[in-house]
């Protein structure tokens, strides 16, 4: 139960991230994007990000962005390191990475959801953050709600888009 009947509510758009503590609720809506939640049970603080792509596709120098797994996870990890919080003490959960167009035969190599999942898993394990729970891949969108007062994360998975059948016609 929330300590105050009206928690601070934050909605993450694609490319956003937020830090919070106590009476904060963070939510987002995912497709092929990935959300990662970080919660420190002892300090009751955490973060959540919603990234679109695994990494930058060009060499142009740009400031770090929440759009890319490599950038946003580096930002969040550095924030917790600056506070001298042990990565192993966090509960980290990952969501999303759906293939929103399963009827297109692009193959896994071009599936952005799969690439997003792999990028997040690699960066988090390299940094020593344990992944305690996940709901990844598939072909449906997800709504994710993260309550920082308890560390609870609620996920509602939508229905996969039905195929129209037009892709299967020959002639």
ROMARDO-594617 format. One record per atom (N, C-alpha, C): residue number from 1; residue in three letters; atom name; x, y, z. Coordinates in Angstrom, 3 decimals. Atoms other than C-alpha are relative to their C-alpha. Layout:
   pos   code   site         c1         c2         c3
   NUM    ALA     CA          X          Y          Z
...
end
This chain:
   pos   code   site         c1         c2         c3
     1    UNK      N      0.835     -1.177      0.000
     1    UNK     CA      0.000      0.000      0.000
     1    UNK      C      0.879      1.240      0.000
     2    UNK      N     -0.713     -1.260      0.094
     2    UNK     CA      1.187      3.499     -0.830
     2    UNK      C     -0.049      0.739      1.336
     3    UNK      N      0.008     -0.732     -1.252
     3    UNK     CA      2.254      5.616      2.173
     3    UNK      C     -0.901      1.235     -0.037
     4    UNK      N      0.865     -1.168      0.175
     4    UNK     CA      0.180      8.528      0.785
     4    UNK      C     -1.029     -0.377     -1.048
     5    UNK      N      1.010      0.423      0.972
     5    UNK     CA     -3.124      8.098     -1.060
     5    UNK      C      0.214      0.547     -1.418
     6    UNK      N     -0.228     -0.540      1.338
     6    UNK     CA     -1.887     10.226     -3.976
     6    UNK      C      1.489     -0.028     -0.335
     7    UNK      N     -1.425      0.088      0.332
     7    UNK     CA      1.507      9.007     -5.205
     7    UNK      C      0.361      0.919     -1.174
     8    UNK      N     -0.527     -0.731      1.150
     8    UNK     CA      3.657     11.004     -7.591
     8    UNK      C      0.005     -0.977     -1.167
     9    UNK      N      0.138      0.881      1.163
     9    UNK     CA      2.884      9.513    -11.018
     9    UNK      C      0.847      0.537     -1.150
    10    UNK      N     -0.862     -0.382      1.114
    10    UNK     CA      5.483      9.591    -13.818
    10    UNK      C     -0.285     -0.929     -1.167
    11    UNK      N      0.175      0.816      1.202
    11    UNK     CA      4.756      8.412    -17.370
    11    UNK      C      1.234      0.160     -0.871
    12    UNK      N     -1.170     -0.022      0.875
    12    UNK     CA      7.770      7.464    -19.506
    12    UNK      C     -0.418     -0.182     -1.448
    13    UNK      N      0.127      0.150      1.444
    13    UNK     CA      7.583      8.093    -23.226
    13    UNK      C      1.243     -0.723     -0.499
    14    UNK      N     -1.203      0.634      0.539
    14    UNK     CA     10.018      6.243    -25.495
    14    UNK      C      1.196      0.946      0.099
    15    UNK      N     -1.213     -0.794     -0.160
    15    UNK     CA     13.525      7.461    -24.721
    15    UNK      C      0.106      0.703      1.337
    16    UNK      N     -0.021     -0.632     -1.322
    16    UNK     CA     12.652      8.651    -21.196
    16    UNK      C      0.558     -0.950      1.052
    17    UNK      N     -0.376      0.757     -1.181
    17    UNK     CA     14.036      7.540    -17.869
    17    UNK      C     -0.258      0.890      1.210
    18    UNK      N      0.289     -0.758     -1.217
    18    UNK     CA     13.331      8.546    -14.281
    18    UNK      C      0.581     -0.717      1.206
    19    UNK      N     -0.427      0.497     -1.297
    19    UNK     CA     14.747      8.149    -10.795
    19    UNK      C     -1.079      0.389      1.001
    20    UNK      N      0.994     -0.352     -0.996
    20    UNK     CA     12.528      8.114     -7.750
    20    UNK      C      0.207     -0.766      1.287
    21    UNK      N     -0.016      0.697     -1.277
    21    UNK     CA     11.927      7.010     -4.204
    21    UNK      C     -1.340      0.204      0.672
    22    UNK      N      1.198     -0.184     -0.811
    22    UNK     CA      9.179      6.611     -1.683
    22    UNK      C     -1.298     -0.097     -0.760
    23    UNK      N      1.364     -0.029      0.510
    23    UNK     CA      5.765      7.594     -2.919
    23    UNK      C     -0.049      0.338     -1.494
    24    UNK      N     -0.074     -0.249      1.441
    24    UNK     CA      6.486      7.401     -6.663
    24    UNK      C     -0.438     -1.239     -0.758
    25    UNK      N      0.419      1.067      0.910
    25    UNK     CA      4.879      5.328     -9.385
    25    UNK      C      0.445      0.430     -1.402
    26    UNK      N     -0.459     -0.267      1.361
    26    UNK     CA      6.465      5.092    -12.848
    26    UNK      C     -0.675     -1.006     -0.916
    27    UNK      N      0.677      0.902      0.934
    27    UNK     CA      4.604      3.669    -15.827
    27    UNK      C      0.411      0.304     -1.436
    28    UNK      N     -0.288     -0.175      1.422
    28    UNK     CA      5.072      3.156    -19.549
    28    UNK      C     -0.762     -1.028     -0.818
    29    UNK      N      0.622      0.911      0.952
    29    UNK     CA      3.732      1.375    -22.629
    29    UNK      C      1.072     -0.426     -0.995
    30    UNK      N     -1.081      0.545      0.818
    30    UNK     CA      6.027     -0.910    -24.659
    30    UNK      C     -0.498     -0.798     -1.191
    31    UNK      N      0.151      0.909      1.133
    31    UNK     CA      6.174     -2.632    -28.028
    31    UNK      C      1.340     -0.716     -0.150
    32    UNK      N     -1.332      0.582      0.183
    32    UNK     CA      9.624     -3.532    -29.376
    32    UNK      C      1.021      0.644      0.937
    33    UNK      N     -0.868     -0.654     -0.983
    33    UNK     CA     11.151     -1.114    -26.841
    33    UNK      C      0.123     -0.880      1.241
    34    UNK      N     -0.208      0.730     -1.249
    34    UNK     CA     12.466     -2.385    -23.514
    34    UNK      C     -0.022      0.983      1.164
    35    UNK      N     -0.042     -0.748     -1.253
    35    UNK     CA     11.857     -1.068    -20.006
    35    UNK      C      0.781     -0.833      1.006
    36    UNK      N     -0.742      0.650     -1.067
    36    UNK     CA     14.190     -1.864    -17.142
    36    UNK      C     -0.319      0.752      1.290
    37    UNK      N      0.233     -0.603     -1.311
    37    UNK     CA     13.286     -1.259    -13.492
    37    UNK      C      1.127     -0.406      0.937
    38    UNK      N     -1.045      0.214     -1.004
    38    UNK     CA     15.881     -0.941    -10.724
    38    UNK      C     -0.607      0.389      1.337
    39    UNK      N      0.520     -0.339     -1.325
    39    UNK     CA     14.807     -1.104     -7.085
    39    UNK      C      0.963     -0.464      1.063
    40    UNK      N     -0.865      0.322     -1.129
    40    UNK     CA     16.949     -0.997     -3.970
    40    UNK      C     -0.896     -0.131      1.228
    41    UNK      N      0.963      0.207     -1.083
    41    UNK     CA     14.832     -2.566     -1.197
    41    UNK      C      0.374      0.671      1.322
    42    UNK      N     -0.407     -0.609     -1.274
    42    UNK     CA     16.886     -1.222      1.714
    42    UNK      C     -0.263      1.510      0.004
    43    UNK      N      0.156     -1.454      0.085
    43    UNK     CA     16.813      2.411      0.533
    43    UNK      C     -1.336      0.429     -0.624
    44    UNK      N      1.291     -0.254      0.651
    44    UNK     CA     13.442      2.130     -1.269
    44    UNK      C      0.110      1.116     -1.047
    45    UNK      N     -0.179     -0.926      1.113
    45    UNK     CA     14.712      4.001     -4.294
    45    UNK      C      0.264     -0.810     -1.253
    46    UNK      N     -0.226      0.732      1.228
    46    UNK     CA     15.087      3.118     -7.907
    46    UNK      C     -0.074      0.876     -1.220
    47    UNK      N      0.056     -0.670      1.293
    47    UNK     CA     14.859      4.004    -11.551
    47    UNK      C     -0.719     -0.904     -0.991
    48    UNK      N      0.591      0.747      1.109
    48    UNK     CA     13.109      2.967    -14.721
    48    UNK      C      0.368      0.725     -1.285
    49    UNK      N     -0.277     -0.581      1.314
    49    UNK     CA     14.041      3.495    -18.366
    49    UNK      C     -0.859     -0.693     -1.052
    50    UNK      N      0.761      0.510      1.150
    50    UNK     CA     12.266      2.974    -21.697
    50    UNK      C      0.829      0.335     -1.235
    51    UNK      N     -0.862     -0.271      1.155
    51    UNK     CA     14.772      2.608    -24.521
    51    UNK      C     -0.551     -0.606     -1.285
    52    UNK      N      0.520      0.363      1.311
    52    UNK     CA     14.023      2.293    -28.239
    52    UNK      C      0.930     -0.908     -0.797
    53    UNK      N     -0.992      0.673      0.841
    53    UNK     CA     17.246      0.957    -29.746
    53    UNK      C      1.168     -0.493      0.850
    54    UNK      N     -1.112      0.532     -0.785
    54    UNK     CA     20.212     -1.112    -28.566
    54    UNK      C      1.199      0.948      0.074
    55    UNK      N     -1.165     -0.886      0.033
    55    UNK     CA     22.898      1.373    -29.642
    55    UNK      C     -0.129      0.983     -1.156
    56    UNK      N     -0.012     -0.998      1.079
    56    UNK     CA     23.718      4.262    -31.940
    56    UNK      C      0.444     -0.662     -1.305
    57    UNK      N     -0.374      0.587      1.286
    57    UNK     CA     23.935      3.429    -35.607
    57    UNK      C      0.991      0.866     -0.757
    58    UNK      N     -0.955     -0.861      0.688
    58    UNK     CA     26.182      6.336    -36.519
    58    UNK      C      1.102      0.417      0.961
    59    UNK      N     -1.145     -0.399     -0.818
    59    UNK     CA     29.481      7.703    -35.298
    59    UNK      C     -0.057      1.482      0.367
    60    UNK      N      0.119     -1.420     -0.341
    60    UNK     CA     28.207     11.290    -34.944
    60    UNK      C      0.028      0.179      1.512
    61    UNK      N      0.000     -0.232     -1.447
    61    UNK     CA     29.030     12.635    -31.528
    61    UNK      C     -1.320      0.665      0.424
    62    UNK      N      1.244     -0.524     -0.554
    62    UNK     CA     25.810     13.227    -29.602
    62    UNK      C      0.057     -0.159      1.507
    63    UNK      N      0.056      0.224     -1.445
    63    UNK     CA     25.104     13.695    -25.934
    63    UNK      C     -0.729     -1.308      0.295
    64    UNK      N      0.703      1.239     -0.361
    64    UNK     CA     23.950     10.541    -24.132
    64    UNK      C     -1.511      0.196     -0.055
    65    UNK      N      1.441     -0.086      0.190
    65    UNK     CA     20.309      9.760    -24.769
    65    UNK      C     -0.688     -1.219      0.598
    66    UNK      N      0.814      1.091     -0.507
    66    UNK     CA     17.593      7.665    -23.180
    66    UNK      C     -0.539     -0.901     -1.093
    67    UNK      N      0.498      0.794      1.133
    67    UNK     CA     16.782      6.328    -26.655
    67    UNK      C      0.756     -1.313     -0.159
    68    UNK      N     -0.878      1.134      0.273
    68    UNK     CA     19.675      3.861    -26.631
    68    UNK      C      0.346     -0.748      1.287
    69    UNK      N     -0.332      0.825     -1.161
    69    UNK     CA     20.287      0.964    -24.231
    69    UNK      C      1.393      0.316      0.517
    70    UNK      N     -1.379     -0.233     -0.426
    70    UNK     CA     24.027      1.611    -24.184
    70    UNK      C      0.142      1.308      0.775
    71    UNK      N     -0.086     -1.298     -0.680
    71    UNK     CA     23.514      5.251    -23.112
    71    UNK      C     -0.770      0.017      1.310
    72    UNK      N      0.854     -0.162     -1.178
    72    UNK     CA     20.616      5.074    -20.682
    72    UNK      C      0.425     -0.934      1.132
    73    UNK      N     -0.444      0.903     -1.061
    73    UNK     CA     21.894      2.034    -18.808
    73    UNK      C      1.299      0.511      0.622
    74    UNK      N     -1.231     -0.598     -0.523
    74    UNK     CA     25.293      3.731    -18.471
    74    UNK      C     -0.342      1.157      0.957
    75    UNK      N      0.421     -1.130     -0.846
    75    UNK     CA     23.551      6.850    -17.034
    75    UNK      C     -0.532     -0.507      1.346
    76    UNK      N      0.616      0.521     -1.229
    76    UNK     CA     21.515      4.848    -14.506
    76    UNK      C      1.041     -0.692      0.873
    77    UNK      N     -1.034      0.714     -0.745
    77    UNK     CA     24.430      2.618    -13.485
    77    UNK      C      0.969      0.985      0.651
    78    UNK      N     -0.913     -1.011     -0.557
    78    UNK     CA     26.690      5.662    -13.003
    78    UNK      C     -0.649      0.740      1.164
    79    UNK      N      0.711     -0.679     -1.083
    79    UNK     CA     24.046      7.364    -10.834
    79    UNK      C      0.051     -0.823      1.282
    80    UNK      N     -0.027      0.858     -1.180
    80    UNK     CA     23.864      4.389     -8.494
    80    UNK      C      1.424     -0.203      0.516
    81    UNK      N     -1.402      0.135     -0.416
    81    UNK     CA     27.664      4.000     -8.459
    81    UNK      C      0.445      1.248      0.762
    82    UNK      N     -0.346     -1.251     -0.682
    82    UNK     CA     28.003      7.659     -7.463
    82    UNK      C     -0.552      0.022      1.436
    83    UNK      N      0.594      0.100     -1.344
    83    UNK     CA     25.723      6.918     -4.481
    83    UNK      C      0.597     -1.156      0.792
    84    UNK      N     -0.691      1.134     -0.628
    84    UNK     CA     27.969      3.932     -3.683
    84    UNK      C     -0.966     -1.134      0.368
    85    UNK      N      0.956      1.089     -0.199
    85    UNK     CA     25.100      1.459     -4.020
    85    UNK      C      0.481     -1.230     -0.764
    86    UNK      N     -0.479      1.258      0.572
    86    UNK     CA     26.073     -2.153     -4.678
    86    UNK      C     -1.001     -0.528     -1.029
    87    UNK      N      0.910      0.526      1.018
    87    UNK     CA     24.594     -3.448     -7.963
    87    UNK      C     -0.703     -1.288      0.432
    88    UNK      N      0.575      1.283     -0.424
    88    UNK     CA     24.005     -6.864     -6.344
    88    UNK      C     -1.169      0.181      0.972
    89    UNK      N      1.079     -0.247     -0.966
    89    UNK     CA     21.624     -5.252     -3.806
    89    UNK      C     -1.313      0.400     -0.683
    90    UNK      N      1.187     -0.431      0.736
    90    UNK     CA     19.155     -4.195     -6.529
    90    UNK      C     -0.830     -1.177     -0.488
    91    UNK      N      0.897      0.896      0.732
    91    UNK     CA     16.143     -6.021     -7.886
    91    UNK      C     -0.210      0.653     -1.359
    92    UNK      N      0.093     -0.541      1.358
    92    UNK     CA     16.278     -5.509    -11.641
    92    UNK      C     -0.948     -0.869     -0.800
    93    UNK      N      0.993      0.722      0.801
    93    UNK     CA     13.412     -6.440    -13.939
    93    UNK      C     -0.034      0.600     -1.393
    94    UNK      N      0.029     -0.437      1.402
    94    UNK     CA     13.168     -6.264    -17.744
    94    UNK      C     -1.304     -0.407     -0.653
    95    UNK      N      1.278      0.239      0.672
    95    UNK     CA     10.100     -6.022    -19.947
    95    UNK      C      0.062      0.505     -1.440
    96    UNK      N      0.157     -0.488      1.372
    96    UNK     CA      9.232     -5.672    -23.620
    96    UNK      C      0.801     -0.803     -1.006
    97    UNK      N     -0.761      0.643      1.058
    97    UNK     CA     11.230     -6.416    -26.727
    97    UNK      C     -0.848     -0.861     -0.918
    98    UNK      N      0.900      0.792      0.853
    98    UNK     CA      8.215     -7.706    -28.637
    98    UNK      C      0.324      0.169     -1.473
    99    UNK      N     -0.040     -0.092      1.453
    99    UNK     CA      8.211     -8.430    -32.320
    99    UNK      C     -1.390      0.460     -0.417
   100    UNK      N      1.314     -0.570      0.251
   100    UNK     CA      5.366     -6.128    -33.270
   100    UNK      C     -0.535     -0.315     -1.409
   101    UNK      N      0.425      0.369      1.350
   101    UNK     CA      5.246     -7.385    -36.874
   101    UNK      C      0.403     -1.439     -0.296
   102    UNK      N     -0.440      1.389      0.135
   102    UNK     CA      5.544    -11.176    -36.568
   102    UNK      C     -0.325     -0.608     -1.359
   103    UNK      N      0.381      0.554      1.303
   103    UNK     CA      3.884    -11.759    -39.929
   103    UNK      C      1.008      0.367     -1.090
   104    UNK      N     -1.045     -0.334      0.962
   104    UNK     CA      6.822    -10.101    -41.717
   104    UNK      C      1.171     -0.949      0.226
   105    UNK      N     -1.080      0.980     -0.129
   105    UNK     CA      9.552    -12.628    -42.402
   105    UNK      C      1.352      0.681     -0.164
   106    UNK      N     -1.274     -0.712      0.031
   106    UNK     CA     12.522    -10.389    -41.624
   106    UNK      C      1.108     -0.809      0.661
   107    UNK      N     -0.992      0.804     -0.704
   107    UNK     CA     14.250    -12.990    -39.489
   107    UNK      C      0.420      0.672      1.293
   108    UNK      N     -0.396     -0.508     -1.308
   108    UNK     CA     15.616    -12.592    -35.983
   108    UNK      C      1.112      1.042     -0.084
   109    UNK      N     -1.110     -0.939      0.101
   109    UNK     CA     18.678    -10.687    -37.192
   109    UNK      C     -0.500      1.436     -0.164
   110    UNK      N      0.544     -1.336      0.183
   110    UNK     CA     16.438     -7.721    -38.087
   110    UNK      C     -1.068      0.358      1.024
   111    UNK      N      1.024     -0.239     -1.004
   111    UNK     CA     14.054     -8.006    -35.121
   111    UNK      C      0.551      0.941      1.070
   112    UNK      N     -0.533     -1.002     -0.925
   112    UNK     CA     14.666     -4.821    -33.115
   112    UNK      C     -0.280     -0.373      1.452
   113    UNK      N      0.310      0.430     -1.363
   113    UNK     CA     12.940     -6.266    -30.031
   113    UNK      C      1.057     -0.942      0.549
   114    UNK      N     -1.038      0.951     -0.406
   114    UNK     CA     15.438     -9.134    -29.888
   114    UNK      C      1.324      0.705      0.246
   115    UNK      N     -1.242     -0.758     -0.180
   115    UNK     CA     18.354     -6.732    -30.324
   115    UNK      C     -0.047      0.828      1.282
   116    UNK      N      0.145     -0.782     -1.225
   116    UNK     CA     17.009     -4.527    -27.531
   116    UNK      C      0.171     -0.867      1.245
   117    UNK      N     -0.129      0.925     -1.132
   117    UNK     CA     16.721     -7.498    -25.177
   117    UNK      C      1.457     -0.367      0.222
   118    UNK      N     -1.394      0.433     -0.122
   118    UNK     CA     20.252     -8.705    -25.872
   118    UNK      C      0.894      1.122      0.511
   119    UNK      N     -0.818     -1.138     -0.435
   119    UNK     CA     21.761     -5.218    -25.439
   119    UNK      C     -0.179      0.253      1.495
   120    UNK      N      0.265     -0.231     -1.418
   120    UNK     CA     20.089     -4.770    -22.053
   120    UNK      C      0.586     -1.087      0.878
   121    UNK      N     -0.533      1.117     -0.789
   121    UNK     CA     20.981     -8.224    -20.764
   121    UNK      C      1.520      0.072      0.105
   122    UNK      N     -1.456     -0.069      0.019
   122    UNK     CA     24.614     -7.793    -21.784
   122    UNK      C      0.509      1.111      0.918
   123    UNK      N     -0.477     -1.145     -0.793
   123    UNK     CA     25.059     -4.347    -20.217
   123    UNK      C     -0.258     -0.208      1.496
   124    UNK      N      0.339      0.195     -1.408
   124    UNK     CA     23.285     -5.264    -16.965
   124    UNK      C      0.865     -1.068      0.656
   125    UNK      N     -0.824      1.065     -0.586
   125    UNK     CA     25.188     -8.508    -16.410
   125    UNK      C      1.464      0.435      0.097
   126    UNK      N     -1.370     -0.523     -0.074
   126    UNK     CA     28.510     -6.797    -17.217
   126    UNK      C      0.183      0.903      1.222
   127    UNK      N     -0.074     -0.939     -1.124
   127    UNK     CA     27.728     -4.195    -14.534
   127    UNK      C     -0.304     -0.663      1.349
   128    UNK      N      0.233      0.724     -1.240
   128    UNK     CA     26.791     -6.858    -11.950
   128    UNK      C     -1.396      0.140      0.581
   129    UNK      N      1.381     -0.117     -0.471
   129    UNK     CA     23.056     -6.160    -11.698
   129    UNK      C     -0.738     -1.316     -0.233
   130    UNK      N      0.745      1.252      0.178
   130    UNK     CA     21.023     -9.326    -11.057
   130    UNK      C     -1.372      0.272     -0.611
   131    UNK      N      1.330     -0.129      0.593
   131    UNK     CA     17.950     -9.713    -13.227
   131    UNK      C     -0.889     -0.994      0.739
   132    UNK      N      0.803      0.834     -0.887
   132    UNK     CA     15.352    -11.003    -10.798
   132    UNK      C     -1.311     -0.442     -0.631
   133    UNK      N      1.261      0.355      0.652
   133    UNK     CA     12.355    -11.100    -13.136
   133    UNK      C     -0.022      0.626     -1.387
   134    UNK      N      0.114     -0.562      1.342
   134    UNK     CA     11.463    -10.523    -16.766
   134    UNK      C     -1.258     -0.492     -0.692
   135    UNK      N      1.090      0.374      0.907
   135    UNK     CA      8.675    -10.625    -19.334
   135    UNK      C      0.407      0.583     -1.342
   136    UNK      N     -0.656     -0.466      1.216
   136    UNK     CA     10.376    -10.395    -22.717
   136    UNK      C     -0.491     -0.739     -1.235
   137    UNK      N      0.291      0.544      1.328
   137    UNK     CA      9.770    -11.030    -26.421
   137    UNK      C     -1.497     -0.184     -0.212
   138    UNK      N      1.397      0.172      0.352
   138    UNK     CA      6.502    -12.294    -27.835
   138    UNK      C     -0.398      0.942     -1.130
   139    UNK      N      0.501     -0.827      1.109
   139    UNK     CA      4.300    -10.318    -30.212
   139    UNK      C     -1.109      0.952      0.450
   140    UNK      N      1.052     -0.884     -0.518
   140    UNK     CA      2.168     -8.086    -27.973
   140    UNK      C      0.616      1.182      0.738
   141    UNK      N     -0.463     -1.145     -0.776
   141    UNK     CA      2.475     -4.696    -26.351
   141    UNK      C     -0.160     -0.291      1.492
   142    UNK      N      0.075      0.155     -1.453
   142    UNK     CA      2.848     -4.294    -22.578
   142    UNK      C     -0.172      1.357      0.655
   143    UNK      N      0.064     -1.148     -0.892
   143    UNK     CA      1.830     -1.769    -19.974
   143    UNK      C      0.759     -0.403      1.258
   144    UNK      N     -0.826      0.284     -1.164
   144    UNK     CA      4.340     -1.596    -17.108
   144    UNK      C     -0.216      1.104      1.037
   145    UNK      N      0.183     -0.935     -1.113
   145    UNK     CA      3.687      0.041    -13.718
   145    UNK      C      0.945     -0.424      1.122
   146    UNK      N     -1.029      0.255     -1.011
   146    UNK     CA      6.498      0.292    -11.137
   146    UNK      C     -0.273      0.880      1.217
   147    UNK      N      0.286     -0.725     -1.236
   147    UNK     CA      5.716      1.271     -7.538
   147    UNK      C      1.251      0.007      0.879
   148    UNK      N     -1.265     -0.092     -0.728
   148    UNK     CA      8.807      2.547     -5.738
   148    UNK      C     -0.131     -0.159      1.505
   149    UNK      N      0.152      0.206     -1.441
   149    UNK     CA      7.339      2.334     -2.233
   149    UNK      C      0.078     -1.478      0.365
   150    UNK      N     -0.011      1.439     -0.298
   150    UNK     CA      7.134     -1.470     -2.522
   150    UNK      C      0.959     -0.799     -0.880
   151    UNK      N     -0.806      0.737      0.964
   151    UNK     CA      9.285     -2.431     -5.503
   151    UNK      C     -0.824     -0.868     -0.932
   152    UNK      N      0.871      0.812      0.855
   152    UNK     CA      6.271     -4.109     -7.105
   152    UNK      C     -0.043      0.554     -1.417
   153    UNK      N      0.154     -0.367      1.400
   153    UNK     CA      6.071     -4.097    -10.880
   153    UNK      C     -1.180     -0.793     -0.541
   154    UNK      N      1.201      0.603      0.568
   154    UNK     CA      2.770     -4.781    -12.607
   154    UNK      C      0.108      0.071     -1.511
   155    UNK      N     -0.082      0.057      1.454
   155    UNK     CA      2.670     -5.872    -16.242
   155    UNK      C     -1.317     -0.540     -0.539
   156    UNK      N      1.188      0.486      0.711
   156    UNK     CA     -0.366     -6.178    -18.463
   156    UNK      C      0.387     -0.120     -1.463
   157    UNK      N     -0.362      0.267      1.389
   157    UNK     CA      0.265     -7.771    -21.819
   157    UNK      C     -1.247      0.087     -0.865
   158    UNK      N      1.101     -0.119      0.955
   158    UNK     CA     -1.969     -6.802    -24.728
   158    UNK      C     -0.059     -1.222     -0.890
   159    UNK      N      0.117      1.101      0.947
   159    UNK     CA     -3.067     -9.099    -27.480
   159    UNK      C      0.886      0.267     -1.200
   160    UNK      N     -0.806     -0.125      1.204
   160    UNK     CA     -0.810     -9.772    -30.425
   160    UNK      C     -0.894      0.460     -1.139
   161    UNK      N      0.759     -0.463      1.154
   161    UNK     CA     -1.871     -8.064    -33.615
   161    UNK      C     -0.381     -1.183     -0.874
   162    UNK      N      0.386      1.115      0.867
   162    UNK     CA     -3.917    -10.454    -35.750
   162    UNK      C      0.572      0.209     -1.399
   163    UNK      N     -0.461     -0.065      1.386
   163    UNK     CA     -2.567    -11.288    -39.159
   163    UNK      C     -1.201      0.218     -0.905
   164    UNK      N      1.105     -0.296      0.899
   164    UNK     CA     -4.675    -10.009    -42.018
   164    UNK      C     -0.251     -1.121     -0.992
   165    UNK      N      0.138      1.073      0.984
   165    UNK     CA     -4.089    -13.036    -44.175
   165    UNK      C      0.498      0.407     -1.377
   166    UNK      N     -0.446     -0.473      1.299
   166    UNK     CA     -3.004    -10.855    -47.092
   166    UNK      C      1.428     -0.479     -0.294
   167    UNK      N     -1.378      0.434      0.215
   167    UNK     CA      0.613    -11.931    -46.542
   167    UNK      C      0.051     -1.452     -0.492
   168    UNK      N     -0.005      1.417      0.336
   168    UNK     CA     -0.393    -15.555    -47.073
   168    UNK      C     -0.562     -0.286     -1.394
   169    UNK      N      0.594      0.230      1.329
   169    UNK     CA     -2.144    -15.084    -50.413
   169    UNK      C      1.073     -0.150     -1.061
   170    UNK      N     -0.912      0.183      1.126
   170    UNK     CA     -0.412    -16.316    -53.491
   170    UNK      C     -0.786      0.258     -1.261
   171    UNK      N      0.755     -0.156      1.225
   171    UNK     CA     -1.262    -15.450    -56.984
   171    UNK      C      0.499      1.004     -0.839
end
